[in-house]
Amino acid sequence: MSVPKKKYFDILLVEDNPADVRLTMEALEELEEEKRLFVAKDGEEAIDFVKGEGEFVGASRPDLILLDLNLPKKNGLEVLEELKSDPEFKRIPVVVLTTSGAERDIMATFNLHANSYIQKPVEYDNFLEAMATLRIYWFQTSRLPPK
């Protein structure tokens, strides 16, 4: 018996920079699979969204989280630590998508069980290429855990 193919993916983008939100949305528009993209503008909103609390009661649990590190209220490392220490949410794949290329940030995210780390390319075309690679890996090659 085969499992029916999922009709869409829920992606939570945790990003406070409106220009980066627009760029990421544009880059993910070409996702061949249907997707629903939700945006949290700070770390506290991200936690509320994933847990379905506050203004996000009834929100769909994301299949994948794209997480910036430099966030207001609760930074990306704090968000990552909280999610990965909770048995209910630790299997949600988290891709850190940040401008930082610092080795200490890379080590810290993997120590907190991030699933991937992508340094945001500065050049527009390079950013689109990085997002295309992300799409291919997470939505065509890899199998995401069930909700």
C-alpha positions as CSV (number, residue, x, y, z in Angstrom):
1,M,0.0,0.0,0.0
2,S,1.5,3.3,-1.0
3,V,1.2,6.5,1.0
4,P,-0.6,9.3,-0.9
5,K,1.7,12.1,-1.9
6,K,1.2,15.2,0.2
7,K,-0.6,18.0,-1.5
8,Y,1.4,20.9,0.0
9,F,4.3,21.7,2.4
10,D,4.0,24.2,5.3
11,I,7.1,26.3,5.6
12,L,7.7,28.7,8.4
13,L,10.2,31.5,7.6
14,V,11.5,33.1,10.7
15,E,12.9,36.4,9.5
16,D,12.7,40.0,10.7
17,N,14.1,41.7,7.6
18,P,11.2,42.5,5.2
19,A,13.6,42.6,2.1
20,D,14.9,39.1,3.0
21,V,11.3,37.9,3.5
22,R,10.4,39.2,0.0
23,L,13.5,37.6,-1.5
24,T,12.8,34.3,0.1
25,M,9.2,34.3,-1.0
26,E,10.2,35.1,-4.5
27,A,12.8,32.3,-4.5
28,L,10.3,29.8,-3.2
29,E,7.6,30.8,-5.7
30,E,9.1,28.3,-8.2
31,L,8.7,25.4,-5.8
32,E,7.2,22.7,-7.9
33,E,5.2,21.2,-5.1
34,E,2.5,23.3,-3.6
35,K,3.6,25.1,-0.5
36,R,2.2,27.4,2.1
37,L,4.7,29.9,3.4
38,F,4.2,31.5,6.8
39,V,6.3,34.3,8.3
40,A,7.3,34.9,11.9
41,K,9.1,38.2,12.4
42,D,10.8,37.4,15.7
43,G,11.7,34.4,17.8
44,E,8.7,34.6,20.1
45,E,6.3,34.6,17.1
46,A,8.2,31.5,15.8
47,I,7.7,29.6,19.0
48,D,4.0,30.7,19.3
49,F,3.4,29.6,15.6
50,V,5.0,26.2,16.1
51,K,3.1,25.6,19.3
52,G,-0.1,27.0,18.0
53,E,-0.3,29.6,20.8
54,G,-1.3,33.2,21.0
55,E,-2.4,34.7,17.7
56,F,-1.4,31.4,16.0
57,V,-4.0,29.1,17.7
58,G,-4.9,26.6,15.1
59,A,-1.9,27.2,12.9
60,S,-0.7,24.2,10.9
61,R,2.5,22.7,12.3
62,P,5.3,23.5,9.8
63,D,7.0,20.8,7.8
64,L,10.2,22.8,7.6
65,I,11.5,25.9,9.4
66,L,13.8,28.4,7.8
67,L,15.4,30.2,10.7
68,D,17.5,33.4,10.8
69,L,19.9,33.7,13.8
70,N,19.7,37.5,14.3
71,L,16.2,38.0,15.5
72,P,14.5,40.4,18.0
73,K,12.9,39.2,21.3
74,K,14.3,35.7,21.1
75,N,17.3,35.0,18.8
76,G,17.6,32.0,16.5
77,L,19.8,30.0,18.8
78,E,17.2,30.3,21.6
79,V,14.4,29.3,19.2
80,L,16.4,26.3,18.0
81,E,17.2,25.2,21.5
82,E,13.6,25.4,22.6
83,L,12.3,23.5,19.6
84,K,14.9,20.8,19.6
85,S,14.6,20.2,23.4
86,D,10.8,19.6,23.1
87,P,9.9,16.0,22.1
88,E,6.8,17.2,20.3
89,F,8.8,19.5,18.0
90,K,12.3,18.2,17.8
91,R,11.7,16.3,14.6
92,I,10.7,19.4,12.6
93,P,13.6,20.1,10.3
94,V,15.3,23.4,10.9
95,V,17.4,25.0,8.2
96,V,19.4,28.0,9.6
97,L,19.3,30.7,6.9
98,T,21.5,33.6,8.0
99,T,24.1,36.1,6.9
100,S,26.6,34.8,9.5
101,G,29.5,32.7,8.3
102,A,31.1,32.7,11.7
103,E,32.4,29.3,12.7
104,R,31.0,29.8,16.3
105,D,27.5,30.3,14.9
106,I,27.8,27.2,12.7
107,M,29.0,25.1,15.6
108,A,26.4,26.4,18.0
109,T,23.5,25.6,15.6
110,F,24.7,22.1,14.9
111,N,25.3,21.6,18.7
112,L,21.6,22.5,19.1
113,H,20.7,19.9,16.4
114,A,20.0,22.2,13.4
115,N,19.4,20.1,10.3
116,S,21.3,22.4,7.9
117,Y,23.1,25.7,7.8
118,I,23.0,28.0,4.8
119,Q,24.8,31.3,4.7
120,K,22.7,33.7,2.7
121,P,24.6,34.7,-0.4
122,V,24.7,38.5,-0.9
123,E,24.3,38.3,-4.7
124,Y,20.7,37.9,-5.9
125,D,21.4,35.2,-8.4
126,N,23.5,33.2,-5.8
127,F,20.6,33.5,-3.3
128,L,18.2,32.1,-5.9
129,E,20.6,29.3,-6.6
130,A,20.9,28.5,-2.9
131,M,17.1,28.4,-2.6
132,A,16.8,26.2,-5.6
133,T,19.2,23.7,-4.0
134,L,17.2,23.9,-0.8
135,R,14.0,23.2,-2.7
136,I,15.5,20.2,-4.5
137,Y,16.9,18.7,-1.4
138,W,14.1,19.2,1.1
139,F,11.1,18.8,-1.2
140,Q,12.2,16.4,-3.9
141,T,15.1,14.3,-2.5
142,S,14.5,14.1,1.3
143,R,11.5,12.7,3.0
144,L,10.1,15.0,5.7
145,P,8.9,13.4,9.0
146,P,5.1,13.1,9.4
147,K,3.4,15.8,11.5
